């Protein structure tokens, strides 16, 4: 699979991405989002889960949906982020599956789905966006874990991109565009410490990258240490002359977009 060139016709950018967006997680994000809004026009990409952990059905959350619609009016992007964001497959049977589904994450919803299962959930998510007249271009699998069946399902759908930690992929052909990201594992103090050290080192290596993605999670917002890191990093990247963009706007600005 060829990798697209690093030349950036739109200049250097920063993509602020909020993962696991749901009624349950909005109180975590709200102070951070308000602080970002106070900086000026900083568009964000919101990765929306239709029924987070099977207890956050968006159809039953009209106030939350209205908030998302206000974000669209501000120029933000909504993308589909799984359907339940919960791994409800049978228990893992191999050492690799156990590691990926019990150590790396417990939320790899699309890690083990076959094509029909993945297609069913993807189409249900797309239908929700359509019912509420929300434009939809992208799908991001929880924990960026996608089975072969998920990839086959994505080739059949009217979506424009998906992504992993370091790339965006244009659909349906999965052509790869480098879009490196910073992300934390913030579930424990030692993970937060390692994440901060790694992110600071990685950011130095990305100074010439066309874009830098900041991948935030609700758990980051529950720890001032992590929340401050993300806010300070965003401000630093903006001061460095990077233009804030949504994922779809940035991809559309690339050659072939």
Protein Blocks (a to p, Z undefined) as FASTA:
>chain_A
ZZddfbdfkopadddddehiafklmmmmmmmmmmmmmnopcdddddddfbgghiacfklm
mklmmmmmmmmmnopacddehjnopafbdcdfbfklmmmmmmmpmclmklmpcfklmmmm
mmmmmmmmmmnopacfbdcdehhiacfklmmmmmmpccfbdcdfkbccddfklpacdddd
ddddfkbmklmmmmmmmmmmmmmmmmmgmbdcddddfklmmpmklmmmmmmmmmmmmmno
pacddfklmmmmpghZZ
